[in-house]
């Protein structure tokens, strides 16, 4: 028997399976349709008792999140490069003083000097 020959009003779906059927149907349709107009989303939301203001708000939030997600990697890439450059500069500026600087004392000698000063 061909499922398309079944009269939809004769087919009964239990209440606990209805959300699963609708979710699968939505996924199947989404695979066939690549985009929806806001009007189509509002109409679909109306069928599910979702107000148009919430559909619009959700669409704006999701678009904003997608824009931020695409901008985020680019905005942090300069920070990572800049952070690495800052570390190099700090080591260049302060590295000599950490390893002894002009006094000729290494790190261990300095720590020994600090310990003997505390005594």
N, C-alpha and C positions, 0 to 999 in steps of 0.2 A: 504494500500500500504506500502510495506516495504521500509524504507529509503535507504537500501543498494541496492535496485533495481533501484534507480534513477541514471541516468548517470550524474556524476559530472559536465560535461560541459553544461548540460541543466539547472542546478541550478544556479541562479544568486543571489548574495548577494550585497546589496547596500554598497557603500563606507563608509558610516557612521557606518554600523554594522560590517564591516570587522575586525577592531581591537578587538572588543568584541568577535567575533567568534574565532579569532586566540588566544586570551588570554584564553578563555575557553578551547579550544582544547589543548593548552599547559598545563593547569592545569590538564585536564583529562589524558593526556599522562604522566605527572609527577607522578600522583597517581599510574600509572601502572609500571613506570620505576623509580627505586630508585636512580640511578646515571647515569651520562653521561661522556663519555671520552671528553677530550679537543678537539679532532678531530671532534666529533659529534657536540659540541658547535660551533666550527669554521664553520662547514658546515651549521648549522642552521643559524648562523649569516650571512653567505654569502648570503643565501636566503633572508635575511632581509636587505641586503646591509650594513652590519656591518663588518668592516675590522677585519681580524684575530688578529691584534695587540691590538685592543680594547677588543676583547673577552678575550685574554690572560691577559691583564691588569686588566679587571674586575674580572676575576677568581682569580688572585693573591690578589687583594684588599679584596675580600669577604673572601677568606681563611684566610688572615691576620686578618681581623676583627673578625672572628670566633675564632681564636686562642687567640686574645687579650681578647675576651669576656669570654672565659673559664679560662684564667689566672687571670683576674681582681678580681673575688671574693676571690680567694686564696691569692692574693697579698695584699688585703685590710684587710683580716681577721687578719693577724699578726699586722697590723697597729692599728686596733681597740683594740686588746688585749694590745698592747704596749702603746696605748694612755690611756687606762684605768689604766694601771700600772703606767704610768707617773703621772697621776692625783693623784693616791694614794700616790706616793712618794712626790709630791709637797705638798699635804695636810699634810703629816707626817712631812715634813721638815719645812714648813712655817706656818702650821696651828696654832701652839702654839703662834707664834708672832701675828697672826691675832686676836686671842681671848684673848690676854692679855700677853702672854709669861711670862717671869720671873718678869716683873714689876708688875704683879697683876692687871693691868688695863684691863678692857674688852673693846670691840669695842665702846660701847656708851661712856664710860669714855674717851677713846682716842679722839673720835670726839669732845667731849666737851672741852677737853684740847686744841685741834687744834683750835676750834672756839674762845676760850678765848685768845689764843696766837695771833690770827689775830686782835683782838680788841685792 
